């Protein structure tokens, strides 16, 4: 009986490794360049340091292995981040909270920007979280889909 349990446990671990190891690796810089060139933004986005990006998004640095992010000025909400996470659920939750907070702020400040936030692209694939806010969410979604597939 113990031998059967050990065999079953080994089979489960092997299957988990095979499925987990099959996740696509994403080059953060290459993905960022694809988003920059394939998505329309209201302003020219500027690269943001990882530290500042994570603070801006409300993401705990302990949940992130690496990050590339770009942002606009505070006049518009256009921004994006490509994150390799150690805890994708925590990163996704923080980003969704960031979007909700931005919606609250911009409703009275710049209501035209709220539509962009309502159609923000948030995608999780393996260890990666990609977040894009643009007036052209269809293009953003298409670019993100090409990155994660």
C-alpha positions as CSV (number, residue, x, y, z in Angstrom):
1,X,0.0,0.0,0.0
2,X,2.8,2.4,0.9
3,X,4.6,1.5,-2.4
4,X,1.4,2.3,-4.4
5,X,1.0,5.7,-2.6
6,X,4.7,6.5,-3.3
7,X,4.2,5.7,-7.0
8,X,1.0,7.8,-7.3
9,X,2.7,10.7,-5.5
10,X,5.7,10.5,-7.9
11,X,3.4,10.4,-10.9
12,X,1.5,13.5,-9.7
13,X,4.8,15.4,-9.1
14,X,6.0,14.5,-12.5
15,X,2.8,15.6,-14.2
16,X,2.9,18.9,-12.2
17,X,6.5,19.5,-13.4
18,X,5.7,18.8,-17.0
19,X,2.7,21.1,-17.0
20,X,4.5,23.8,-15.0
21,X,7.6,23.7,-17.1
22,X,5.6,24.1,-20.3
23,X,4.8,27.7,-19.6
24,X,6.0,30.1,-22.2
25,X,9.0,32.4,-21.2
26,X,8.4,36.0,-22.1
27,X,11.2,38.4,-22.8
28,X,10.0,41.5,-20.9
29,X,11.9,44.0,-23.1
30,X,10.7,42.4,-26.3
31,X,7.1,42.3,-25.0
32,X,7.4,46.0,-24.0
33,X,8.7,47.0,-27.4
34,X,5.7,45.1,-29.0
35,X,3.3,47.0,-26.8
36,X,4.9,50.3,-27.5
37,X,4.9,49.8,-31.3
38,X,1.6,47.9,-31.6
39,X,-0.6,50.0,-29.3
40,X,-1.8,53.7,-29.6
41,X,-1.2,55.9,-26.6
42,X,-2.3,59.4,-26.0
43,X,1.2,60.5,-25.1
44,X,4.7,59.2,-25.6
45,X,5.2,56.9,-22.7
46,X,8.3,57.0,-20.7
47,X,10.1,54.1,-19.0
48,X,9.6,53.9,-15.3
49,X,12.0,52.2,-12.9
50,X,10.8,49.0,-11.4
51,X,10.6,50.5,-7.9
52,X,8.5,53.4,-9.0
53,X,6.3,51.2,-11.2
54,X,5.5,48.8,-8.4
55,X,4.7,51.6,-6.0
56,X,2.5,53.3,-8.6
57,X,0.6,50.0,-9.2
58,X,0.5,49.1,-5.5
59,X,2.3,45.8,-6.2
60,X,4.4,44.3,-3.3
61,X,8.0,43.9,-4.6
62,X,8.2,40.5,-2.9
63,X,5.6,39.3,-5.5
64,X,7.7,40.3,-8.4
65,X,10.8,38.8,-10.0
66,X,11.2,41.5,-12.6
67,X,9.2,44.2,-14.3
68,X,9.3,46.6,-17.3
69,X,6.9,49.5,-17.1
70,X,6.0,52.6,-19.0
71,X,3.8,55.5,-18.0
72,X,2.4,58.8,-19.2
73,X,2.1,62.1,-17.4
74,X,-0.7,62.4,-14.8
75,X,-2.8,64.2,-17.4
76,X,-3.8,60.8,-19.0
77,X,-4.0,57.3,-17.6
78,X,-2.1,55.5,-20.5
79,X,0.5,53.1,-19.0
80,X,1.6,49.5,-19.2
81,X,3.6,46.9,-17.3
82,X,5.0,43.5,-18.1
83,X,5.7,41.7,-14.9
84,X,7.3,38.3,-14.2
85,X,5.7,37.5,-10.9
86,X,6.5,35.1,-8.0
87,X,2.8,35.5,-7.0
88,X,0.6,36.2,-10.0
89,X,-2.6,36.4,-8.0
90,X,-1.2,39.1,-5.7
91,X,0.1,41.1,-8.7
92,X,-3.2,40.8,-10.6
93,X,-5.2,41.8,-7.5
94,X,-3.0,44.9,-6.9
95,X,-3.3,45.9,-10.6
96,X,-7.1,45.6,-10.5
97,X,-7.1,47.6,-7.2
98,X,-4.9,50.3,-9.0
99,X,-7.4,50.4,-11.9
100,X,-10.3,50.9,-9.4
101,X,-8.4,53.6,-7.6
102,X,-7.6,55.4,-10.8
103,X,-11.3,55.3,-11.9
104,X,-12.3,57.0,-8.6
105,X,-9.6,59.7,-9.1
106,X,-10.3,60.4,-12.7
107,X,-14.1,60.4,-12.6
108,X,-14.0,64.0,-11.3
109,X,-10.6,65.0,-12.6
110,X,-10.7,63.8,-16.2
111,X,-13.8,61.7,-16.9
112,X,-12.8,61.0,-20.5
113,X,-9.9,58.9,-19.2
114,X,-12.3,56.5,-17.3
115,X,-13.3,54.7,-20.5
116,X,-9.7,53.7,-21.0
117,X,-9.5,52.3,-17.4
118,X,-12.8,50.5,-17.9
119,X,-11.3,48.7,-20.9
120,X,-7.8,48.1,-19.5
121,X,-6.2,44.9,-20.6
122,X,-5.0,42.6,-17.7
123,X,-3.7,39.2,-18.8
124,X,-2.1,36.5,-16.8
125,X,0.0,33.7,-18.4
126,X,2.1,31.4,-16.4
127,X,4.3,33.6,-14.2
128,X,3.6,36.7,-16.2
129,X,1.1,39.6,-15.7
130,X,0.6,42.1,-18.5
131,X,-1.3,45.3,-18.0
132,X,-2.1,47.9,-20.6
133,X,-4.2,51.1,-20.5
134,X,-4.8,52.7,-23.9
135,X,-7.6,54.4,-25.8
136,X,-7.3,51.5,-28.3
137,X,-7.9,48.5,-26.0
138,X,-8.6,46.2,-29.0
139,X,-5.1,46.7,-30.4
140,X,-3.7,46.4,-26.9
141,X,-5.5,43.1,-26.4
142,X,-4.3,41.8,-29.8
143,X,-0.7,42.7,-29.0
144,X,-1.0,41.1,-25.5
145,X,-2.5,37.9,-27.0
146,X,0.4,37.7,-29.5
147,X,2.8,38.0,-26.6
148,X,1.3,35.3,-24.4
149,X,0.5,32.7,-27.1
